[in-house]
């Protein structure tokens, strides 16, 4: 029962984290300054804590499942760290766009969404298939 609750908490945290990242990526791709400041506040109050919770619950799942010796989990951890770095890059670009008071497409803004979703697909495949 504890494992299932931990998994549910991990998935909920993950959905909130990825949803926030998608919102920021879309805001950078289709900028409107009026939406960027509230989105930055949302990221700080909701998305970033959700990322931290997803990482904590993921570690707990790894411990409960005894998977830290599995190769697939090592690969997943690397991909999650890259995804976390992508989140940081997105927030940095969002801050710069607000600072510059710019309604123009952020350089590289079109890359964030496909890269992030690609990482997410790889992570889900690793967790589901456990090769």
Secondary structure, 3 states (H helix, E strand, C coil): CHHHHHHHHHHHHHHHHHHHHHHHHHHHHCCCHHHHHHHHHHHHHHHHHHHHHHHHHHHHHHHHHCCCCCHHHHHHHHHHHHHHHHHHHHHHHHHHHHHCCCCCCCCCHHHHHHHHHHHHHHHHHHHHHCC
